[in-house]
Amino acid sequence: MEAAVRQLVGERPVVIFSKSCCCVSYSMKQLIASYGANPTVHELDEIPNGRDIERALQSMGCKPTVPVVFIGQKFVGGANELISLQVRGKLVPMLMEAGAIWVWNTTSASASTSTTTR
């Protein structure tokens, strides 16, 4: 089953393993979406092999098992790690590097350029 998890993770720039009833998972999905990324979400309580995937995530060292976030096929972690990346300003560059978003904050960038050229 770990191979199946790796395959799911390898298919998209941002993959989140979640449970539909988990408010923390919901918040992490909203955080990533707020940057314009469209994460692939696997709701473990809604898919037939969800329990097997959850056990595979546990055996891969993912604790707690939801939310589990992968960006650019790399295991990021859960909510604490994702919030830490955001606070340190590393989440957007990571999303860009993975190809999940292409542009960020172009309005501010062009405004500062026009201000410095005057």
Rosetta constraint file for C-alpha pairs under 8 A:
AtomPair CA 1 CA 5 HARMONIC 6.40 0.50
AtomPair CA 1 CA 52 HARMONIC 6.91 0.50
AtomPair CA 1 CA 53 HARMONIC 6.58 0.50
AtomPair CA 1 CA 56 HARMONIC 5.94 0.50
AtomPair CA 2 CA 6 HARMONIC 6.21 0.50
AtomPair CA 2 CA 53 HARMONIC 7.63 0.50
AtomPair CA 2 CA 56 HARMONIC 5.29 0.50
AtomPair CA 2 CA 57 HARMONIC 7.35 0.50
AtomPair CA 2 CA 60 HARMONIC 7.52 0.50
AtomPair CA 3 CA 7 HARMONIC 6.16 0.50
AtomPair CA 4 CA 8 HARMONIC 6.23 0.50
AtomPair CA 5 CA 9 HARMONIC 6.15 0.50
AtomPair CA 5 CA 53 HARMONIC 6.76 0.50
AtomPair CA 5 CA 56 HARMONIC 7.40 0.50
AtomPair CA 5 CA 57 HARMONIC 7.67 0.50
AtomPair CA 6 CA 10 HARMONIC 5.99 0.50
AtomPair CA 7 CA 11 HARMONIC 6.46 0.50
AtomPair CA 8 CA 12 HARMONIC 7.64 0.50
AtomPair CA 8 CA 15 HARMONIC 7.82 0.50
AtomPair CA 9 CA 13 HARMONIC 7.98 0.50
AtomPair CA 9 CA 14 HARMONIC 7.74 0.50
AtomPair CA 9 CA 15 HARMONIC 5.90 0.50
AtomPair CA 9 CA 70 HARMONIC 6.80 0.50
AtomPair CA 9 CA 73 HARMONIC 5.64 0.50
AtomPair CA 10 CA 73 HARMONIC 5.51 0.50
AtomPair CA 12 CA 39 HARMONIC 7.84 0.50
AtomPair CA 12 CA 40 HARMONIC 6.85 0.50
AtomPair CA 12 CA 72 HARMONIC 7.63 0.50
AtomPair CA 12 CA 73 HARMONIC 7.72 0.50
AtomPair CA 13 CA 39 HARMONIC 7.45 0.50
AtomPair CA 13 CA 70 HARMONIC 7.94 0.50
AtomPair CA 13 CA 71 HARMONIC 5.75 0.50
AtomPair CA 13 CA 72 HARMONIC 4.84 0.50
AtomPair CA 13 CA 73 HARMONIC 6.69 0.50
AtomPair CA 13 CA 95 HARMONIC 7.84 0.50
AtomPair CA 13 CA 98 HARMONIC 5.40 0.50
AtomPair CA 13 CA 99 HARMONIC 6.14 0.50
AtomPair CA 13 CA 100 HARMONIC 5.39 0.50
AtomPair CA 14 CA 37 HARMONIC 7.83 0.50
AtomPair CA 14 CA 38 HARMONIC 7.43 0.50
AtomPair CA 14 CA 39 HARMONIC 4.81 0.50
AtomPair CA 14 CA 40 HARMONIC 6.14 0.50
AtomPair CA 14 CA 69 HARMONIC 7.34 0.50
AtomPair CA 14 CA 70 HARMONIC 5.72 0.50
AtomPair CA 14 CA 71 HARMONIC 4.60 0.50
AtomPair CA 14 CA 72 HARMONIC 6.33 0.50
AtomPair CA 14 CA 73 HARMONIC 7.51 0.50
AtomPair CA 14 CA 95 HARMONIC 7.85 0.50
AtomPair CA 14 CA 98 HARMONIC 7.73 0.50
AtomPair CA 14 CA 100 HARMONIC 6.60 0.50
AtomPair CA 15 CA 39 HARMONIC 5.53 0.50
AtomPair CA 15 CA 40 HARMONIC 4.76 0.50
AtomPair CA 15 CA 41 HARMONIC 5.89 0.50
AtomPair CA 15 CA 42 HARMONIC 7.70 0.50
AtomPair CA 15 CA 69 HARMONIC 5.93 0.50
AtomPair CA 15 CA 70 HARMONIC 5.16 0.50
AtomPair CA 15 CA 71 HARMONIC 6.60 0.50
AtomPair CA 16 CA 29 HARMONIC 7.56 0.50
AtomPair CA 16 CA 39 HARMONIC 6.73 0.50
AtomPair CA 16 CA 40 HARMONIC 6.20 0.50
AtomPair CA 16 CA 41 HARMONIC 4.81 0.50
AtomPair CA 16 CA 42 HARMONIC 6.27 0.50
AtomPair CA 16 CA 67 HARMONIC 6.61 0.50
AtomPair CA 16 CA 68 HARMONIC 5.56 0.50
AtomPair CA 16 CA 69 HARMONIC 4.60 0.50
AtomPair CA 16 CA 70 HARMONIC 6.36 0.50
AtomPair CA 17 CA 41 HARMONIC 5.91 0.50
AtomPair CA 17 CA 42 HARMONIC 4.90 0.50
AtomPair CA 17 CA 43 HARMONIC 6.15 0.50
AtomPair CA 17 CA 44 HARMONIC 6.70 0.50
AtomPair CA 17 CA 65 HARMONIC 7.84 0.50
AtomPair CA 17 CA 66 HARMONIC 6.11 0.50
AtomPair CA 17 CA 67 HARMONIC 5.64 0.50
AtomPair CA 17 CA 68 HARMONIC 5.07 0.50
AtomPair CA 17 CA 69 HARMONIC 6.60 0.50
AtomPair CA 18 CA 22 HARMONIC 7.37 0.50
AtomPair CA 18 CA 25 HARMONIC 5.66 0.50
AtomPair CA 18 CA 41 HARMONIC 6.81 0.50
AtomPair CA 18 CA 42 HARMONIC 6.00 0.50
AtomPair CA 18 CA 43 HARMONIC 4.81 0.50
AtomPair CA 18 CA 44 HARMONIC 5.94 0.50
AtomPair CA 18 CA 66 HARMONIC 5.04 0.50
AtomPair CA 18 CA 67 HARMONIC 4.86 0.50
AtomPair CA 18 CA 68 HARMONIC 6.77 0.50
AtomPair CA 19 CA 25 HARMONIC 6.81 0.50
AtomPair CA 19 CA 42 HARMONIC 7.92 0.50
AtomPair CA 19 CA 43 HARMONIC 4.79 0.50
AtomPair CA 19 CA 44 HARMONIC 5.38 0.50
AtomPair CA 19 CA 45 HARMONIC 5.50 0.50
AtomPair CA 19 CA 46 HARMONIC 7.72 0.50
AtomPair CA 19 CA 66 HARMONIC 6.70 0.50
AtomPair CA 19 CA 67 HARMONIC 7.51 0.50
AtomPair CA 20 CA 25 HARMONIC 7.74 0.50
AtomPair CA 20 CA 26 HARMONIC 7.56 0.50
AtomPair CA 20 CA 43 HARMONIC 5.87 0.50
AtomPair CA 20 CA 44 HARMONIC 7.84 0.50
AtomPair CA 20 CA 45 HARMONIC 6.74 0.50
AtomPair CA 20 CA 46 HARMONIC 7.57 0.50
AtomPair CA 22 CA 26 HARMONIC 6.39 0.50
AtomPair CA 22 CA 66 HARMONIC 7.97 0.50
AtomPair CA 23 CA 27 HARMONIC 6.25 0.50
AtomPair CA 24 CA 28 HARMONIC 6.32 0.50
AtomPair CA 24 CA 67 HARMONIC 7.15 0.50
AtomPair CA 24 CA 79 HARMONIC 7.07 0.50
AtomPair CA 25 CA 29 HARMONIC 6.24 0.50
AtomPair CA 25 CA 66 HARMONIC 6.57 0.50
AtomPair CA 25 CA 67 HARMONIC 4.93 0.50
AtomPair CA 25 CA 79 HARMONIC 7.63 0.50
AtomPair CA 26 CA 30 HARMONIC 6.22 0.50
AtomPair CA 27 CA 31 HARMONIC 6.10 0.50
AtomPair CA 28 CA 32 HARMONIC 6.33 0.50
AtomPair CA 28 CA 67 HARMONIC 7.49 0.50
AtomPair CA 28 CA 79 HARMONIC 6.48 0.50
AtomPair CA 28 CA 82 HARMONIC 7.65 0.50
AtomPair CA 29 CA 33 HARMONIC 6.13 0.50
AtomPair CA 29 CA 39 HARMONIC 7.35 0.50
AtomPair CA 30 CA 34 HARMONIC 5.93 0.50
AtomPair CA 31 CA 35 HARMONIC 7.12 0.50
AtomPair CA 32 CA 36 HARMONIC 7.22 0.50
AtomPair CA 32 CA 37 HARMONIC 5.96 0.50
AtomPair CA 32 CA 38 HARMONIC 7.61 0.50
AtomPair CA 32 CA 39 HARMONIC 7.23 0.50
AtomPair CA 33 CA 37 HARMONIC 4.93 0.50
AtomPair CA 33 CA 38 HARMONIC 5.87 0.50
AtomPair CA 33 CA 39 HARMONIC 7.11 0.50
AtomPair CA 35 CA 92 HARMONIC 7.44 0.50
AtomPair CA 35 CA 101 HARMONIC 7.54 0.50
AtomPair CA 35 CA 104 HARMONIC 7.74 0.50
AtomPair CA 36 CA 101 HARMONIC 6.34 0.50
AtomPair CA 37 CA 95 HARMONIC 7.60 0.50
AtomPair CA 37 CA 100 HARMONIC 5.29 0.50
AtomPair CA 37 CA 101 HARMONIC 5.55 0.50
AtomPair CA 38 CA 100 HARMONIC 7.07 0.50
AtomPair CA 39 CA 100 HARMONIC 7.94 0.50
AtomPair CA 42 CA 47 HARMONIC 7.69 0.50
AtomPair CA 43 CA 47 HARMONIC 6.54 0.50
AtomPair CA 43 CA 50 HARMONIC 7.49 0.50
AtomPair CA 44 CA 49 HARMONIC 7.65 0.50
AtomPair CA 44 CA 50 HARMONIC 4.14 0.50
AtomPair CA 44 CA 51 HARMONIC 6.74 0.50
AtomPair CA 44 CA 53 HARMONIC 7.37 0.50
AtomPair CA 44 CA 54 HARMONIC 7.03 0.50
AtomPair CA 45 CA 50 HARMONIC 5.94 0.50
AtomPair CA 45 CA 51 HARMONIC 7.64 0.50
AtomPair CA 46 CA 50 HARMONIC 7.03 0.50
AtomPair CA 49 CA 53 HARMONIC 6.29 0.50
AtomPair CA 50 CA 54 HARMONIC 6.07 0.50
AtomPair CA 51 CA 55 HARMONIC 6.24 0.50
AtomPair CA 52 CA 56 HARMONIC 6.20 0.50
AtomPair CA 53 CA 57 HARMONIC 6.13 0.50
AtomPair CA 54 CA 58 HARMONIC 6.28 0.50
AtomPair CA 54 CA 65 HARMONIC 6.28 0.50
AtomPair CA 55 CA 59 HARMONIC 6.23 0.50
AtomPair CA 56 CA 60 HARMONIC 6.20 0.50
AtomPair CA 57 CA 61 HARMONIC 6.52 0.50
AtomPair CA 57 CA 62 HARMONIC 5.36 0.50
AtomPair CA 57 CA 65 HARMONIC 6.40 0.50
AtomPair CA 58 CA 62 HARMONIC 4.95 0.50
AtomPair CA 58 CA 63 HARMONIC 6.25 0.50
AtomPair CA 58 CA 64 HARMONIC 7.76 0.50
AtomPair CA 58 CA 65 HARMONIC 6.27 0.50
AtomPair CA 62 CA 68 HARMONIC 6.96 0.50
AtomPair CA 62 CA 77 HARMONIC 7.02 0.50
AtomPair CA 63 CA 78 HARMONIC 7.84 0.50
AtomPair CA 64 CA 68 HARMONIC 7.80 0.50
AtomPair CA 64 CA 78 HARMONIC 7.25 0.50
AtomPair CA 66 CA 78 HARMONIC 6.87 0.50
AtomPair CA 67 CA 77 HARMONIC 7.97 0.50
AtomPair CA 67 CA 78 HARMONIC 5.31 0.50
AtomPair CA 67 CA 79 HARMONIC 6.55 0.50
AtomPair CA 68 CA 75 HARMONIC 7.88 0.50
AtomPair CA 68 CA 76 HARMONIC 7.63 0.50
AtomPair CA 68 CA 77 HARMONIC 5.59 0.50
AtomPair CA 68 CA 78 HARMONIC 4.91 0.50
AtomPair CA 68 CA 79 HARMONIC 7.80 0.50
AtomPair CA 69 CA 75 HARMONIC 6.32 0.50
AtomPair CA 69 CA 76 HARMONIC 5.52 0.50
AtomPair CA 69 CA 77 HARMONIC 5.53 0.50
AtomPair CA 69 CA 78 HARMONIC 6.04 0.50
AtomPair CA 69 CA 82 HARMONIC 7.84 0.50
AtomPair CA 70 CA 74 HARMONIC 5.20 0.50
AtomPair CA 70 CA 75 HARMONIC 4.50 0.50
AtomPair CA 70 CA 76 HARMONIC 5.31 0.50
AtomPair CA 70 CA 77 HARMONIC 7.26 0.50
AtomPair CA 71 CA 75 HARMONIC 6.69 0.50
AtomPair CA 71 CA 76 HARMONIC 6.52 0.50
AtomPair CA 71 CA 94 HARMONIC 7.21 0.50
AtomPair CA 71 CA 95 HARMONIC 6.79 0.50
AtomPair CA 71 CA 98 HARMONIC 6.45 0.50
AtomPair CA 72 CA 94 HARMONIC 7.77 0.50
AtomPair CA 72 CA 95 HARMONIC 7.59 0.50
AtomPair CA 72 CA 97 HARMONIC 7.44 0.50
AtomPair CA 72 CA 98 HARMONIC 4.39 0.50
AtomPair CA 72 CA 99 HARMONIC 7.66 0.50
AtomPair CA 76 CA 81 HARMONIC 6.66 0.50
AtomPair CA 76 CA 82 HARMONIC 6.94 0.50
AtomPair CA 77 CA 81 HARMONIC 5.54 0.50
AtomPair CA 77 CA 82 HARMONIC 6.87 0.50
AtomPair CA 78 CA 82 HARMONIC 6.27 0.50
AtomPair CA 79 CA 83 HARMONIC 6.08 0.50
AtomPair CA 80 CA 84 HARMONIC 6.09 0.50
AtomPair CA 81 CA 85 HARMONIC 6.23 0.50
AtomPair CA 82 CA 86 HARMONIC 6.35 0.50
AtomPair CA 82 CA 91 HARMONIC 7.42 0.50
AtomPair CA 83 CA 87 HARMONIC 6.14 0.50
AtomPair CA 84 CA 88 HARMONIC 6.16 0.50
AtomPair CA 85 CA 89 HARMONIC 6.17 0.50
AtomPair CA 85 CA 90 HARMONIC 4.95 0.50
AtomPair CA 85 CA 91 HARMONIC 5.00 0.50
AtomPair CA 86 CA 90 HARMONIC 5.89 0.50
AtomPair CA 86 CA 91 HARMONIC 4.92 0.50
AtomPair CA 86 CA 92 HARMONIC 7.52 0.50
AtomPair CA 89 CA 93 HARMONIC 7.83 0.50
AtomPair CA 90 CA 94 HARMONIC 6.20 0.50
AtomPair CA 91 CA 95 HARMONIC 6.18 0.50
AtomPair CA 92 CA 96 HARMONIC 6.11 0.50
AtomPair CA 92 CA 104 HARMONIC 7.71 0.50
AtomPair CA 93 CA 97 HARMONIC 6.01 0.50
AtomPair CA 94 CA 98 HARMONIC 6.21 0.50
AtomPair CA 95 CA 99 HARMONIC 6.32 0.50
AtomPair CA 95 CA 100 HARMONIC 5.17 0.50
AtomPair CA 95 CA 101 HARMONIC 5.89 0.50
AtomPair CA 96 CA 100 HARMONIC 5.82 0.50
AtomPair CA 96 CA 101 HARMONIC 4.99 0.50
AtomPair CA 96 CA 102 HARMONIC 5.67 0.50
AtomPair CA 96 CA 103 HARMONIC 7.51 0.50
AtomPair CA 105 CA 109 HARMONIC 6.51 0.50
AtomPair CA 106 CA 110 HARMONIC 6.08 0.50
AtomPair CA 107 CA 111 HARMONIC 6.13 0.50
AtomPair CA 108 CA 112 HARMONIC 6.13 0.50
AtomPair CA 109 CA 113 HARMONIC 6.27 0.50
AtomPair CA 110 CA 114 HARMONIC 6.19 0.50
AtomPair CA 111 CA 115 HARMONIC 6.18 0.50
AtomPair CA 112 CA 116 HARMONIC 6.21 0.50
AtomPair CA 113 CA 117 HARMONIC 6.32 0.50
AtomPair CA 114 CA 118 HARMONIC 6.52 0.50
